Amino acid sequence: MLWRKLVLMETLLSRRSFLHTAFCSSAALALNLRPKVWASPFSSEDKHVLLLGDFGSGAPAQAQVAEAMAQYVKRCAITPEWLLLLGDNFYANKLLGGGLSEERWQSGFEKMYPRSVFNCPCPAVLGNHDYHDTPEGDSKQIAYAKAGGTRWTMPSKWYRLELGDFATFLMIDTNLRSVSGSRGAAAAFKALHSLTLEEEEAQWAWLKEQLALPRKGFTFVVGHHPVYSNGQHGDQRELVEKLGPLLEGAGVHWYLAGHDHDLQHLELGALRTSFVISGGGGAKLRELKGADRKVPFERAVYGFSHLQVNASKTTLRHVDVEGRQVHAVEKGLDFHWRVLDDARA
């Protein structure tokens, strides 16, 4: 009798082990993670941040990307420290304000990215549509954060965050007057809401001060508009001229942006900063320019990004709406980077 019980127990344990192995294998295949990436599992010291830009369309694609991101979190068994929102958080001229019960906040954020999956702060920066589509949309998003009771995090138009002892994030507002403050040719100039001259000057002074202060291991600067892009909007000249030298001079490891509705990873010449665009969160996709500039990765697809950070390295993964990893790059404190999985199927 005892022998039969032992055999039965061994059979059950073997079956559980098989099911666990099969589940992990199927999850890895679903994520399209090749063995050289999956062979290095997340360690207990890793911090995880998800990136999402240009998402607030209210279109079916926004919900599809949100669901893909939720499934990704569950399959990878990670606990995000933040859901980092890269701007164009809300499109269309609809009221944003009031309290937690207001419909647009519920349908476009609170329920779209539920606390049951993303039980973490959601730091956000402002995009051009956050200024232009909703009257006082910029101030309403800040007010919502300050009202409390929400994961939405936006204490001001620019602010600093620390990811434990591993990284410093400087969140900025790239809606400069020359970048986001006008529409149309000079002959038909139309002024649009953006940062004021006083705000621009205050932010540049703040950013220079922050970059001169002690920072944690890795430094990230986060804004809506790219400095460099192979997407429809291309490079932003004023950001290239004013922000670019600050990033390089201060040894910023990563600049994270949205604005172009695609996923990109750019490395440019001898620049130490890596440039990432994650703008596939739900707004209509735009074709890449087919640029003359060769970059590690560019693809016009819906999706999001996963940032993994520890004391010695950062790993950035682009993931499409089907949950497949389409690109991954690793970067160390010494600014050396290498592509881990160039999955251009």
N, C-alpha and C positions, 0 to 999 in steps of 0.2 A: 504493500500500500504506500509506504513512504517512497519507494522507488518511483511509483507512478506519479506521485505529487512532484517529485524533483524533475522528472521528464517534462511534465506539463508546465512547470515554472520556467524551465529552460526554453521551451518552445515559445511561451508568451514573451519572454525577454528578447528572444531572437527576432520575433515578429515586430516588436516595438522598435528594436534597433534598425531593422530593415525599413520600416515606415519612416523613421526619422531621417535615415540616410536618403531614402527616395525623395522625401519632401525637400531636403536641403539641395539635392541635385536638381530637382525640377525648378526650384526657386532660382538657382544659379543659371539654369538654361533660360528661364523666362526673362531674366535680366540681361541675357547675352553677355555674361561675364566670362571671359576666357580664363583658363586655368591659371595663367601667370598673374592675373589680378585676384581671382577668387582664392588662390593659394595663400594669400596674405590676409587673413580674417581681421576684422576690427578688434583692436585691443581694448581693454577696459579703460585705458586712459584717453582714448580718442574722444574728441568732441565733434558733434555732427551738427551742421547747419544746412538747411535747404534754402535754395535761392529761386525766386519766382518773379518775373517781370512782365509788364504789359498784359496783365491778366484780367482786369476789371471790366470785361466787355458784357458780361451777362449772357453771352452766346453759349451754345452747347459745348464749344471747345473748351471754355473755362471749366465747366463741370467735368469734362473728360480728363483734363490735365490734373485737376484736383483729385479725382478718383485714382488716377495712375500714381500720383504722389503718395496718397494714403496707402495704396497697396504696396508700394515700394518700401515705405517705412515698416510695414508689417512683415514683409518677406525678409528684409535685411535685419529685422529685430533691433532697430536702432531707436534711441530716444533723442529727438532733436533738441538741441539747446535753444535754437531760434528757428523761426521761419522768416527769412529775410526777404522783404518786399521791395522790389527795385523800381517802383514808380509806375505811373499810369494805372493807379489802383482802382480808379472808377472812371469809366467813360460815360458820355451822354449827359445831357442837361437834366439831371434829376437831383432833388434835394438831398444833401448830406448834412446831417446835424442831429440835434435832439439826443435821445438816449439810446440805451441798448435795444429797445423795442422797435426802433425805426426800421422799416422794411428793407431798405437798401443795405444797411449795415448787416442785417441778418442774412439776407439772401446772397449778398456779394462777399461777405467775409465770415461772420460768426458761424453760420451753418455750412458755408462752402468749404471751409477749412476747420472742421470741428475740433473742439477741445479734446474729444475722446482719442484723437490721433495726434494732434498738435497741441499738447498741453504745455505750452512754452510761450515766452514773449515773441511777438511778431514785429520786430523793428522795421519801419518803413521810411522810404524817402519819397519826395514828391516828383511826379513827372509833369510833362507839359499839359497833358489832359486833365490832371488834377487841378491845374491853374485855370485852364481855358474852358472846360466843359460845364463846370458847376460854379455859379457865382460864389465867390469866397470859399471855393473848395479847399484851398490850402489851409486856411484858418479853421475850417470846420473839421478837418482831419486831425489837426493838433488838439482842438477842443474836445473831440471825442476821446482821444487818448487820456487827456487830463481829467475827464469826468470820472474815470475809474471803472472797475468792474469788467474790464475787457483785456484781452491779450494784445490788442492794438497798441503799438509803442511808437510814439512820436512826440517827445517832449518839446521839440522846437524844430525849426527848419534845418538845423545842423547840430549834431551832437556826437558824443564819444561813447563807445561801449568797450568793455573788456570781456574777452572770452577766456575766463579763468586766468591762468598764468601763461596761456599759449599765444594770445593774439590781441592786438588793439584794432578796433574798427572805428574809422572816422566817417560818419554819415554826413553827406553834404547835399546841398540843393544846387543843381546845375542849371536851373532855369534863369540864367543870366539874360539881361535885356537883349544882347546880341544873339543869343542862342534860342531863346524861347519867347522873346518879347515882341515879335513882329510877324506879319504874314503878308506875302505878296511882294511884287517888285517895288523898287523905290518909288516909281511913279504912282503906285496904288498902295502906298504904305498904310498899314493898319496896325496900330499899337495893340498888343495883347498883354494881359496880366502876367507879370513875372516878378522877379526880385527887383526891388528898387535900387537905385544907386547906393544909398546908404546901407542897405542890406548886403549888397555885393561887397562893399568895402569892409564891412564888419566881418563877413564870412572869410574873406581872404586873410584878414589879420588873425582871425581865430585859427584857421587851418595852418598858417605858418607857425603860430605859437604852439599848436598841438604837435606838429612835426618836429619841433625843437625840444619838446619835453621827453622825458623817459617813456618808452613804450614797451609793451610785452613782446615776446619773441618775434612773431610775424606781424606785419602791418598791412591792413586792408583799407583802402579808400573806396567808398561806395557812393555812386551817384546815378541818376537816371540816364543821362546822355553819355554815350561813349566818347572817349578821347579819340580813339582810332576805331574804324569799322569798315568791313567789306560789305556791309549791308546797304540798304537803299539810301540812308541818310549820309553815309560816308563819314569821313573825319570831321570833327567839330573844331574849326580853326582856332577859335579863342581858347578852347580847352587845351588844344595842342600847344599853343603859345604860352598860356598862363599856368595851367595845371600841370602839364607834362613835366616841365623843369622842376616843379616842387616834388613830384613823385620820384623822379630820378635822383634829385639831390638828397632827399631824405631816406632813400633806400626803401621805398614802399614795395612790398612783394607783389601785391595784387591790386588791380583796379577792377571793380565789378560794376556792371551797368546793364541797362536794358535798351529801350527806345527802338532799336531795330528788331523786328519781329522774327527772330531766328536764334540759333545757338552758335556762338563763335568762341574761339580761343586764338588770340593773336600774340605773337612774339615778334618784336621789331628790332632788327639790327643788334646793336650792342646794349639796348635799353635793358635794365635789370627788372623793370616792372612787367608782369604778365597782365594782359588785358583780356577780360572775359565779358561776353555779352550773353545774357540769359533772358531773352524777350519773347519766348514762345508760350506764355502763360494762358493765352485765350483770345487775344485780339487777332484779326485777320493776318495771315502770313504774308510776307513780302519777299519777292525773289531777291537773292543776293545779286550784287552788281557784276559778278563774274570778273572780279577785280584782277588787275595786273599784279597784285601783291599776294605772294604765296604765304599761307598761314597754316599752323598745325591743324586747325579744324574750322569748318563753316558748313552749316546746313540749315535750310529754311524748313524747320519742322516745329510742331508743337512739342513742348516739354518743359523741363525744369533742370535744376542743377543741384548736386550734392557736394558739399564741402566737408572734408574730413581733416581735422587738425589735431596734432599732438605736439610734443615739445620739440621734435626734430624735423617734422615734415608736414606739408599740406598736400592733400589730394583733391583734385576737382574733377567731378564726373558730370557729363551731360547725359541726361536720360530722356528718351522720347515718350510720347503719349501712350505707347504700347508697353512701357516699362522696360525698354531695352536700353542698355548702356551703349551710347554711340561714340563716346570719346572719354578718355581719362588721362589726366596729366598729374605728375607728382613734382613737387618743388620743395627744396630744402632752404634752411636759413641762409645758406651761402648763395642763394639765387639760382643755383643749378636746377634745371628742369628736364624732365624726360617724359615722353608719351608712353603710357602703360598699355593702352589698348586702342589701337587705331582702327576701330571697327567701322570701316566705311563700306558696309555692304550695300 
